[in-house]
Amino acid sequence: MSNFHSNRLNDDSDYRREELIRKINHAIERMTLKELEALSYDMFTKGYIEEC
């Protein structure tokens, strides 16, 4: 029975993660170039992305 609960938590986490990615992608598509550059710089300085 613990496997059921563990799998259920993973399913919920995976669903929530995918939902957040979808929302973030949607927001990014509407950003201006300056906003994207600021976001890129912020993500770079925090180590989320490498310099292009």
N, C-alpha and C positions, 0 to 999 in steps of 0.2 A: 504493500500500500504506500510506502514511502516513495517508491519510484513514481507512482502516479502523481503525488504531490510535487515531487521534484521536477518531473516533466511538465506539469502544469505551470509551475513557476517559470521554467525556461520558456515555455510557449508564450506566457504573458510578457516576459521580458523581451523576447524576440519581437512580438507584435508591437510593443511600446516603442522599441528601438526603431523599427521600420516606419512607424507612424511619425516619430520625431524627424527622421531623415526626410520623409516626404514633405513635411511642413517646412523644414529648413530649405530644402531644394526649391520649394515654391516661393519662399521669401527671397532667396538669392536671385531667382529669375527676374524679380521686379526691382532689384537694386541698380542704382546708377554706377557708372564706372568709378567715380570717386568713392562711393560706399564700398564697392568691391575691393578697391585698392586698400582702403582702411582695414577692411576685414582680413584681407590677405596679409597685410603687415602685422596685424594683431596675432593672427594664427601662426605666422612665421616666428615672431618673437617669443611665442609660448611653446614653440617646438612641434606644432601640429602639422606643419608643412615645411618642405625644404625650399630653398631659394631656387627660382626657376631660371 
